[in-house]
Amino acid sequence: MSGERIIEADQVKTQSNIDVASKSPSKITKRVDINKLLSRVRSEERKQKKENLVFFGVISSVIVATGIIASL
């Protein structure tokens, strides 16, 4: 029963979001600056590269530490 209530609540939220979106003005006159988009993508790529380096560093540290402990 509680699962049904959750699904119904999600449907109500979705319907209310659609209603709000349909009431918004149909003309959106904002311009998109391609340079801002490119800089955002580049910064996300840099962030992802840093995360990958940290991840591989931690994994390699664990492997080295395990090798040292196993050799003792």
PyMOL Python script that loads the backbone (N, CA, C, O; Angstrom):
from pymol import cmd

cmd.read_pdbstr("""\
ATOM      1  N   MET A   1       0.810  -1.192   0.000  1.00  0.00           N
ATOM      2  CA  MET A   1       0.000   0.000   0.000  1.00  0.00           C
ATOM      3  C   MET A   1       0.855   1.257   0.000  1.00  0.00           C
ATOM      4  O   MET A   1       0.550   2.224  -0.698  1.00  0.00           O
ATOM      5  N   SER A   2       1.919   1.242   0.779  1.00  0.00           N
ATOM      6  CA  SER A   2       2.744   2.449   0.841  1.00  0.00           C
ATOM      7  C   SER A   2       3.451   2.684  -0.492  1.00  0.00           C
ATOM      8  O   SER A   2       3.709   3.826  -0.871  1.00  0.00           O
ATOM      9  N   GLY A   3       3.765   1.596  -1.200  1.00  0.00           N
ATOM     10  CA  GLY A   3       4.395   1.739  -2.507  1.00  0.00           C
ATOM     11  C   GLY A   3       3.474   2.413  -3.498  1.00  0.00           C
ATOM     12  O   GLY A   3       3.913   3.202  -4.335  1.00  0.00           O
ATOM     13  N   GLU A   4       2.179   2.095  -3.399  1.00  0.00           N
ATOM     14  CA  GLU A   4       1.218   2.734  -4.295  1.00  0.00           C
ATOM     15  C   GLU A   4       1.135   4.222  -4.023  1.00  0.00           C
ATOM     16  O   GLU A   4       0.994   5.021  -4.948  1.00  0.00           O
ATOM     17  N   ARG A   5       1.221   4.591  -2.767  1.00  0.00           N
ATOM     18  CA  ARG A   5       1.154   6.009  -2.425  1.00  0.00           C
ATOM     19  C   ARG A   5       2.354   6.760  -2.973  1.00  0.00           C
ATOM     20  O   ARG A   5       2.226   7.898  -3.423  1.00  0.00           O
ATOM     21  N   ILE A   6       3.517   6.128  -2.938  1.00  0.00           N
ATOM     22  CA  ILE A   6       4.728   6.770  -3.455  1.00  0.00           C
ATOM     23  C   ILE A   6       4.594   6.991  -4.950  1.00  0.00           C
ATOM     24  O   ILE A   6       4.930   8.063  -5.453  1.00  0.00           O
ATOM     25  N   ILE A   7       4.105   5.984  -5.665  1.00  0.00           N
ATOM     26  CA  ILE A   7       3.947   6.109  -7.112  1.00  0.00           C
ATOM     27  C   ILE A   7       2.947   7.211  -7.437  1.00  0.00           C
ATOM     28  O   ILE A   7       3.175   8.015  -8.341  1.00  0.00           O
ATOM     29  N   GLU A   8       1.839   7.249  -6.701  1.00  0.00           N
ATOM     30  CA  GLU A   8       0.849   8.284  -6.937  1.00  0.00           C
ATOM     31  C   GLU A   8       1.427   9.662  -6.659  1.00  0.00           C
ATOM     32  O   GLU A   8       1.142  10.611  -7.389  1.00  0.00           O
ATOM     33  N   ALA A   9       2.230   9.782  -5.619  1.00  0.00           N
ATOM     34  CA  ALA A   9       2.844  11.068  -5.292  1.00  0.00           C
ATOM     35  C   ALA A   9       3.804  11.494  -6.401  1.00  0.00           C
ATOM     36  O   ALA A   9       3.862  12.673  -6.750  1.00  0.00           O
ATOM     37  N   ASP A  10       4.564  10.534  -6.960  1.00  0.00           N
ATOM     38  CA  ASP A  10       5.473  10.851  -8.053  1.00  0.00           C
ATOM     39  C   ASP A  10       4.710  11.316  -9.285  1.00  0.00           C
ATOM     40  O   ASP A  10       5.137  12.241  -9.977  1.00  0.00           O
ATOM     41  N   GLN A  11       3.581  10.671  -9.554  1.00  0.00           N
ATOM     42  CA  GLN A  11       2.784  11.067 -10.708  1.00  0.00           C
ATOM     43  C   GLN A  11       2.229  12.474 -10.525  1.00  0.00           C
ATOM     44  O   GLN A  11       2.180  13.257 -11.474  1.00  0.00           O
ATOM     45  N   VAL A  12       1.816  12.789  -9.313  1.00  0.00           N
ATOM     46  CA  VAL A  12       1.293  14.127  -9.042  1.00  0.00           C
ATOM     47  C   VAL A  12       2.387  15.157  -9.225  1.00  0.00           C
ATOM     48  O   VAL A  12       2.156  16.214  -9.811  1.00  0.00           O
ATOM     49  N   LYS A  13       3.606  14.851  -8.717  1.00  0.00           N
ATOM     50  CA  LYS A  13       4.723  15.783  -8.875  1.00  0.00           C
ATOM     51  C   LYS A  13       5.035  15.987 -10.349  1.00  0.00           C
ATOM     52  O   LYS A  13       5.261  17.114 -10.788  1.00  0.00           O
ATOM     53  N   THR A  14       5.049  14.897 -11.119  1.00  0.00           N
ATOM     54  CA  THR A  14       5.357  14.991 -12.541  1.00  0.00           C
ATOM     55  C   THR A  14       4.308  15.819 -13.262  1.00  0.00           C
ATOM     56  O   THR A  14       4.645  16.656 -14.099  1.00  0.00           O
ATOM     57  N   GLN A  15       3.053  15.598 -12.948  1.00  0.00           N
ATOM     58  CA  GLN A  15       1.990  16.350 -13.588  1.00  0.00           C
ATOM     59  C   GLN A  15       2.065  17.822 -13.221  1.00  0.00           C
ATOM     60  O   GLN A  15       1.810  18.684 -14.062  1.00  0.00           O
ATOM     61  N   SER A  16       2.412  18.118 -11.981  1.00  0.00           N
ATOM     62  CA  SER A  16       2.505  19.521 -11.592  1.00  0.00           C
ATOM     63  C   SER A  16       3.686  20.193 -12.291  1.00  0.00           C
ATOM     64  O   SER A  16       3.610  21.370 -12.642  1.00  0.00           O
ATOM     65  N   ASN A  17       4.778  19.452 -12.495  1.00  0.00           N
ATOM     66  CA  ASN A  17       5.919  20.016 -13.217  1.00  0.00           C
ATOM     67  C   ASN A  17       5.551  20.300 -14.664  1.00  0.00           C
ATOM     68  O   ASN A  17       5.976  21.311 -15.223  1.00  0.00           O
ATOM     69  N   ILE A  18       4.770  19.426 -15.275  1.00  0.00           N
ATOM     70  CA  ILE A  18       4.348  19.639 -16.655  1.00  0.00           C
ATOM     71  C   ILE A  18       3.437  20.857 -16.725  1.00  0.00           C
ATOM     72  O   ILE A  18       3.548  21.667 -17.645  1.00  0.00           O
ATOM     73  N   ASP A  19       2.540  20.987 -15.759  1.00  0.00           N
ATOM     74  CA  ASP A  19       1.637  22.129 -15.747  1.00  0.00           C
ATOM     75  C   ASP A  19       2.407  23.430 -15.618  1.00  0.00           C
ATOM     76  O   ASP A  19       2.097  24.405 -16.302  1.00  0.00           O
ATOM     77  N   VAL A  20       3.398  23.456 -14.757  1.00  0.00           N
ATOM     78  CA  VAL A  20       4.208  24.665 -14.572  1.00  0.00           C
ATOM     79  C   VAL A  20       4.973  24.975 -15.848  1.00  0.00           C
ATOM     80  O   VAL A  20       5.083  26.136 -16.242  1.00  0.00           O
ATOM     81  N   ALA A  21       5.503  23.939 -16.499  1.00  0.00           N
ATOM     82  CA  ALA A  21       6.258  24.154 -17.723  1.00  0.00           C
ATOM     83  C   ALA A  21       5.357  24.678 -18.831  1.00  0.00           C
ATOM     84  O   ALA A  21       5.780  25.516 -19.627  1.00  0.00           O
ATOM     85  N   SER A  22       4.132  24.197 -18.891  1.00  0.00           N
ATOM     86  CA  SER A  22       3.237  24.653 -19.943  1.00  0.00           C
ATOM     87  C   SER A  22       2.774  26.083 -19.719  1.00  0.00           C
ATOM     88  O   SER A  22       2.401  26.761 -20.677  1.00  0.00           O
ATOM     89  N   LYS A  23       2.789  26.561 -18.472  1.00  0.00           N
ATOM     90  CA  LYS A  23       2.371  27.927 -18.184  1.00  0.00           C
ATOM     91  C   LYS A  23       3.486  28.935 -18.427  1.00  0.00           C
ATOM     92  O   LYS A  23       3.235  30.139 -18.489  1.00  0.00           O
ATOM     93  N   SER A  24       4.714  28.451 -18.565  1.00  0.00           N
ATOM     94  CA  SER A  24       5.819  29.366 -18.791  1.00  0.00           C
ATOM     95  C   SER A  24       5.695  29.974 -20.187  1.00  0.00           C
ATOM     96  O   SER A  24       5.063  29.385 -21.064  1.00  0.00           O
ATOM     97  N   PRO A  25       6.283  31.126 -20.397  1.00  0.00           N
ATOM     98  CA  PRO A  25       6.181  31.767 -21.708  1.00  0.00           C
ATOM     99  C   PRO A  25       6.790  30.898 -22.803  1.00  0.00           C
ATOM    100  O   PRO A  25       7.830  30.268 -22.610  1.00  0.00           O
ATOM    101  N   SER A  26       6.132  30.875 -23.938  1.00  0.00           N
ATOM    102  CA  SER A  26       6.583  30.012 -25.020  1.00  0.00           C
ATOM    103  C   SER A  26       7.796  30.593 -25.741  1.00  0.00           C
ATOM    104  O   SER A  26       8.541  29.863 -26.395  1.00  0.00           O
ATOM    105  N   LYS A  27       7.991  31.891 -25.625  1.00  0.00           N
ATOM    106  CA  LYS A  27       9.146  32.517 -26.278  1.00  0.00           C
ATOM    107  C   LYS A  27      10.281  32.666 -25.274  1.00  0.00           C
ATOM    108  O   LYS A  27      10.160  33.382 -24.280  1.00  0.00           O
ATOM    109  N   ILE A  28      11.355  31.997 -25.543  1.00  0.00           N
ATOM    110  CA  ILE A  28      12.548  32.145 -24.712  1.00  0.00           C
ATOM    111  C   ILE A  28      13.573  32.858 -25.572  1.00  0.00           C
ATOM    112  O   ILE A  28      14.015  32.321 -26.588  1.00  0.00           O
ATOM    113  N   THR A  29      13.950  34.046 -25.181  1.00  0.00           N
ATOM    114  CA  THR A  29      14.825  34.863 -26.010  1.00  0.00           C
ATOM    115  C   THR A  29      16.260  34.859 -25.523  1.00  0.00           C
ATOM    116  O   THR A  29      17.061  35.691 -25.949  1.00  0.00           O
ATOM    117  N   LYS A  30      16.600  33.926 -24.628  1.00  0.00           N
ATOM    118  CA  LYS A  30      17.979  33.863 -24.161  1.00  0.00           C
ATOM    119  C   LYS A  30      18.868  33.309 -25.264  1.00  0.00           C
ATOM    120  O   LYS A  30      18.486  32.400 -26.001  1.00  0.00           O
ATOM    121  N   ARG A  31      20.049  33.874 -25.358  1.00  0.00           N
ATOM    122  CA  ARG A  31      21.033  33.361 -26.299  1.00  0.00           C
ATOM    123  C   ARG A  31      22.032  32.503 -25.547  1.00  0.00           C
ATOM    124  O   ARG A  31      22.329  32.741 -24.376  1.00  0.00           O
ATOM    125  N   VAL A  32      22.537  31.515 -26.235  1.00  0.00           N
ATOM    126  CA  VAL A  32      23.504  30.613 -25.638  1.00  0.00           C
ATOM    127  C   VAL A  32      24.890  31.013 -26.123  1.00  0.00           C
ATOM    128  O   VAL A  32      25.138  31.130 -27.323  1.00  0.00           O
ATOM    129  N   ASP A  33      25.788  31.219 -25.162  1.00  0.00           N
ATOM    130  CA  ASP A  33      27.161  31.569 -25.507  1.00  0.00           C
ATOM    131  C   ASP A  33      27.965  30.281 -25.605  1.00  0.00           C
ATOM    132  O   ASP A  33      28.149  29.578 -24.611  1.00  0.00           O
ATOM    133  N   ILE A  34      28.434  29.981 -26.787  1.00  0.00           N
ATOM    134  CA  ILE A  34      29.159  28.733 -27.033  1.00  0.00           C
ATOM    135  C   ILE A  34      30.457  28.678 -26.238  1.00  0.00           C
ATOM    136  O   ILE A  34      30.897  27.596 -25.850  1.00  0.00           O
ATOM    137  N   ASN A  35      31.064  29.813 -25.994  1.00  0.00           N
ATOM    138  CA  ASN A  35      32.312  29.834 -25.224  1.00  0.00           C
ATOM    139  C   ASN A  35      32.082  29.412 -23.782  1.00  0.00           C
ATOM    140  O   ASN A  35      32.913  28.718 -23.195  1.00  0.00           O
ATOM    141  N   LYS A  36      30.955  29.828 -23.209  1.00  0.00           N
ATOM    142  CA  LYS A  36      30.640  29.409 -21.846  1.00  0.00           C
ATOM    143  C   LYS A  36      30.398  27.907 -21.788  1.00  0.00           C
ATOM    144  O   LYS A  36      30.839  27.230 -20.860  1.00  0.00           O
ATOM    145  N   LEU A  37      29.691  27.395 -22.791  1.00  0.00           N
ATOM    146  CA  LEU A  37      29.427  25.958 -22.832  1.00  0.00           C
ATOM    147  C   LEU A  37      30.719  25.164 -22.980  1.00  0.00           C
ATOM    148  O   LEU A  37      30.915  24.153 -22.306  1.00  0.00           O
ATOM    149  N   LEU A  38      31.594  25.624 -23.862  1.00  0.00           N
ATOM    150  CA  LEU A  38      32.872  24.930 -24.059  1.00  0.00           C
ATOM    151  C   LEU A  38      33.727  24.978 -22.807  1.00  0.00           C
ATOM    152  O   LEU A  38      34.368  23.987 -22.458  1.00  0.00           O
ATOM    153  N   SER A  39      33.748  26.121 -22.123  1.00  0.00           N
ATOM    154  CA  SER A  39      34.552  26.213 -20.906  1.00  0.00           C
ATOM    155  C   SER A  39      33.991  25.309 -19.819  1.00  0.00           C
ATOM    156  O   SER A  39      34.751  24.727 -19.045  1.00  0.00           O
ATOM    157  N   ARG A  40      32.671  25.185 -19.752  1.00  0.00           N
ATOM    158  CA  ARG A  40      32.059  24.292 -18.772  1.00  0.00           C
ATOM    159  C   ARG A  40      32.423  22.836 -19.068  1.00  0.00           C
ATOM    160  O   ARG A  40      32.727  22.072 -18.152  1.00  0.00           O
ATOM    161  N   VAL A  41      32.391  22.459 -20.333  1.00  0.00           N
ATOM    162  CA  VAL A  41      32.747  21.090 -20.712  1.00  0.00           C
ATOM    163  C   VAL A  41      34.212  20.821 -20.402  1.00  0.00           C
ATOM    164  O   VAL A  41      34.557  19.757 -19.889  1.00  0.00           O
ATOM    165  N   ARG A  42      35.075  21.787 -20.713  1.00  0.00           N
ATOM    166  CA  ARG A  42      36.510  21.607 -20.432  1.00  0.00           C
ATOM    167  C   ARG A  42      36.778  21.481 -18.943  1.00  0.00           C
ATOM    168  O   ARG A  42      37.595  20.660 -18.525  1.00  0.00           O
ATOM    169  N   SER A  43      36.096  22.290 -18.137  1.00  0.00           N
ATOM    170  CA  SER A  43      36.310  22.206 -16.691  1.00  0.00           C
ATOM    171  C   SER A  43      35.804  20.872 -16.141  1.00  0.00           C
ATOM    172  O   SER A  43      36.412  20.304 -15.233  1.00  0.00           O
ATOM    173  N   GLU A  44      34.704  20.376 -16.683  1.00  0.00           N
ATOM    174  CA  GLU A  44      34.208  19.065 -16.253  1.00  0.00           C
ATOM    175  C   GLU A  44      35.178  17.962 -16.650  1.00  0.00           C
ATOM    176  O   GLU A  44      35.379  17.012 -15.893  1.00  0.00           O
ATOM    177  N   GLU A  45      35.781  18.078 -17.834  1.00  0.00           N
ATOM    178  CA  GLU A  45      36.763  17.082 -18.266  1.00  0.00           C
ATOM    179  C   GLU A  45      37.989  17.104 -17.358  1.00  0.00           C
ATOM    180  O   GLU A  45      38.506  16.051 -16.983  1.00  0.00           O
ATOM    181  N   ARG A  46      38.457  18.312 -17.004  1.00  0.00           N
ATOM    182  CA  ARG A  46      39.604  18.420 -16.090  1.00  0.00           C
ATOM    183  C   ARG A  46      39.284  17.800 -14.739  1.00  0.00           C
ATOM    184  O   ARG A  46      40.106  17.088 -14.164  1.00  0.00           O
ATOM    185  N   LYS A  47      38.093  18.073 -14.239  1.00  0.00           N
ATOM    186  CA  LYS A  47      37.672  17.517 -12.962  1.00  0.00           C
ATOM    187  C   LYS A  47      37.638  15.993 -13.035  1.00  0.00           C
ATOM    188  O   LYS A  47      38.073  15.311 -12.107  1.00  0.00           O
ATOM    189  N   GLN A  48      37.125  15.468 -14.134  1.00  0.00           N
ATOM    190  CA  GLN A  48      37.042  14.020 -14.302  1.00  0.00           C
ATOM    191  C   GLN A  48      38.443  13.402 -14.393  1.00  0.00           C
ATOM    192  O   GLN A  48      38.675  12.322 -13.850  1.00  0.00           O
ATOM    193  N   LYS A  49      39.365  14.070 -15.067  1.00  0.00           N
ATOM    194  CA  LYS A  49      40.741  13.568 -15.164  1.00  0.00           C
ATOM    195  C   LYS A  49      41.395  13.520 -13.790  1.00  0.00           C
ATOM    196  O   LYS A  49      42.094  12.561 -13.463  1.00  0.00           O
ATOM    197  N   LYS A  50      41.166  14.564 -12.981  1.00  0.00           N
ATOM    198  CA  LYS A  50      41.721  14.587 -11.626  1.00  0.00           C
ATOM    199  C   LYS A  50      41.167  13.440 -10.798  1.00  0.00           C
ATOM    200  O   LYS A  50      41.905  12.774 -10.072  1.00  0.00           O
ATOM    201  N   GLU A  51      39.864  13.212 -10.911  1.00  0.00           N
ATOM    202  CA  GLU A  51      39.246  12.116 -10.165  1.00  0.00           C
ATOM    203  C   GLU A  51      39.833  10.774 -10.600  1.00  0.00           C
ATOM    204  O   GLU A  51      40.081   9.907  -9.762  1.00  0.00           O
ATOM    205  N   ASN A  52      40.054  10.599 -11.888  1.00  0.00           N
ATOM    206  CA  ASN A  52      40.633   9.359 -12.387  1.00  0.00           C
ATOM    207  C   ASN A  52      42.053   9.168 -11.866  1.00  0.00           C
ATOM    208  O   ASN A  52      42.432   8.062 -11.482  1.00  0.00           O
ATOM    209  N   LEU A  53      42.840  10.244 -11.852  1.00  0.00           N
ATOM    210  CA  LEU A  53      44.210  10.154 -11.356  1.00  0.00           C
ATOM    211  C   LEU A  53      44.233   9.788  -9.876  1.00  0.00           C
ATOM    212  O   LEU A  53      45.043   8.966  -9.448  1.00  0.00           O
ATOM    213  N   VAL A  54      43.357  10.392  -9.110  1.00  0.00           N
ATOM    214  CA  VAL A  54      43.281  10.079  -7.679  1.00  0.00           C
ATOM    215  C   VAL A  54      42.875   8.623  -7.495  1.00  0.00           C
ATOM    216  O   VAL A  54      43.451   7.911  -6.672  1.00  0.00           O
ATOM    217  N   PHE A  55      41.895   8.189  -8.250  1.00  0.00           N
ATOM    218  CA  PHE A  55      41.425   6.808  -8.150  1.00  0.00           C
ATOM    219  C   PHE A  55      42.550   5.820  -8.463  1.00  0.00           C
ATOM    220  O   PHE A  55      42.773   4.878  -7.703  1.00  0.00           O
ATOM    221  N   PHE A  56      43.250   6.024  -9.563  1.00  0.00           N
ATOM    222  CA  PHE A  56      44.342   5.122  -9.929  1.00  0.00           C
ATOM    223  C   PHE A  56      45.494   5.213  -8.941  1.00  0.00           C
ATOM    224  O   PHE A  56      46.166   4.214  -8.686  1.00  0.00           O
ATOM    225  N   GLY A  57      45.730   6.380  -8.387  1.00  0.00           N
ATOM    226  CA  GLY A  57      46.763   6.527  -7.372  1.00  0.00           C
ATOM    227  C   GLY A  57      46.438   5.730  -6.123  1.00  0.00           C
ATOM    228  O   GLY A  57      47.310   5.073  -5.555  1.00  0.00           O
ATOM    229  N   VAL A  58      45.194   5.785  -5.696  1.00  0.00           N
ATOM    230  CA  VAL A  58      44.783   5.026  -4.516  1.00  0.00           C
ATOM    231  C   VAL A  58      44.884   3.531  -4.790  1.00  0.00           C
ATOM    232  O   VAL A  58      45.375   2.776  -3.951  1.00  0.00           O
ATOM    233  N   ILE A  59      44.428   3.107  -5.944  1.00  0.00           N
ATOM    234  CA  ILE A  59      44.487   1.680  -6.300  1.00  0.00           C
ATOM    235  C   ILE A  59      45.930   1.202  -6.362  1.00  0.00           C
ATOM    236  O   ILE A  59      46.255   0.137  -5.837  1.00  0.00           O
ATOM    237  N   SER A  60      46.795   1.981  -6.998  1.00  0.00           N
ATOM    238  CA  SER A  60      48.197   1.568  -7.087  1.00  0.00           C
ATOM    239  C   SER A  60      48.857   1.560  -5.714  1.00  0.00           C
ATOM    240  O   SER A  60      49.695   0.701  -5.440  1.00  0.00           O
ATOM    241  N   SER A  61      48.494   2.502  -4.846  1.00  0.00           N
ATOM    242  CA  SER A  61      49.031   2.516  -3.487  1.00  0.00           C
ATOM    243  C   SER A  61      48.625   1.269  -2.714  1.00  0.00           C
ATOM    244  O   SER A  61      49.426   0.693  -1.978  1.00  0.00           O
ATOM    245  N   VAL A  62      47.391   0.865  -2.887  1.00  0.00           N
ATOM    246  CA  VAL A  62      46.911  -0.336  -2.221  1.00  0.00           C
ATOM    247  C   VAL A  62      47.646  -1.553  -2.744  1.00  0.00           C
ATOM    248  O   VAL A  62      48.007  -2.438  -1.967  1.00  0.00           O
ATOM    249  N   ILE A  63      47.871  -1.613  -4.032  1.00  0.00           N
ATOM    250  CA  ILE A  63      48.584  -2.759  -4.616  1.00  0.00           C
ATOM    251  C   ILE A  63      50.021  -2.794  -4.107  1.00  0.00           C
ATOM    252  O   ILE A  63      50.522  -3.858  -3.745  1.00  0.00           O
ATOM    253  N   VAL A  64      50.689  -1.643  -4.076  1.00  0.00           N
ATOM    254  CA  VAL A  64      52.070  -1.583  -3.586  1.00  0.00           C
ATOM    255  C   VAL A  64      52.138  -1.956  -2.113  1.00  0.00           C
ATOM    256  O   VAL A  64      53.017  -2.717  -1.708  1.00  0.00           O
ATOM    257  N   ALA A  65      51.229  -1.432  -1.315  1.00  0.00           N
ATOM    258  CA  ALA A  65      51.217  -1.748   0.118  1.00  0.00           C
ATOM    259  C   ALA A  65      50.961  -3.241   0.343  1.00  0.00           C
ATOM    260  O   ALA A  65      51.579  -3.858   1.211  1.00  0.00           O
ATOM    261  N   THR A  66      50.058  -3.808  -0.435  1.00  0.00           N
ATOM    262  CA  THR A  66      49.784  -5.251  -0.313  1.00  0.00           C
ATOM    263  C   THR A  66      51.008  -6.065  -0.704  1.00  0.00           C
ATOM    264  O   THR A  66      51.305  -7.083  -0.079  1.00  0.00           O
ATOM    265  N   GLY A  67      51.714  -5.625  -1.730  1.00  0.00           N
ATOM    266  CA  GLY A  67      52.931  -6.328  -2.157  1.00  0.00           C
ATOM    267  C   GLY A  67      54.018  -6.255  -1.096  1.00  0.00           C
ATOM    268  O   GLY A  67      54.718  -7.237  -0.849  1.00  0.00           O
ATOM    269  N   ILE A  68      54.157  -5.105  -0.475  1.00  0.00           N
ATOM    270  CA  ILE A  68      55.172  -4.951   0.567  1.00  0.00           C
ATOM    271  C   ILE A  68      54.818  -5.823   1.770  1.00  0.00           C
ATOM    272  O   ILE A  68      55.686  -6.494   2.330  1.00  0.00           O
ATOM    273  N   ILE A  69      53.558  -5.815   2.163  1.00  0.00           N
ATOM    274  CA  ILE A  69      53.149  -6.629   3.322  1.00  0.00           C
ATOM    275  C   ILE A  69      53.294  -8.108   2.998  1.00  0.00           C
ATOM    276  O   ILE A  69      53.704  -8.886   3.859  1.00  0.00           O
ATOM    277  N   ALA A  70      52.971  -8.507   1.785  1.00  0.00           N
ATOM    278  CA  ALA A  70      53.078  -9.918   1.415  1.00  0.00           C
ATOM    279  C   ALA A  70      54.524 -10.370   1.334  1.00  0.00           C
ATOM    280  O   ALA A  70      54.809 -11.543   1.574  1.00  0.00           O
ATOM    281  N   SER A  71      55.449  -9.474   1.001  1.00  0.00           N
ATOM    282  CA  SER A  71      56.854  -9.860   0.883  1.00  0.00           C
ATOM    283  C   SER A  71      57.543  -9.989   2.245  1.00  0.00           C
ATOM    284  O   SER A  71      58.623 -10.572   2.337  1.00  0.00           O
ATOM    285  N   LEU A  72      56.936  -9.458   3.283  1.00  0.00           N
ATOM    286  CA  LEU A  72      57.541  -9.557   4.610  1.00  0.00           C
ATOM    287  C   LEU A  72      57.276 -10.910   5.126  1.00  0.00           C
ATOM    288  O   LEU A  72      57.690 -11.238   6.238  1.00  0.00           O
TER     289      LEU A  72
END
""", "prot")
cmd.dss("prot")
cmd.show_as("cartoon", "prot")
cmd.util.cbc("prot")
cmd.orient("prot")
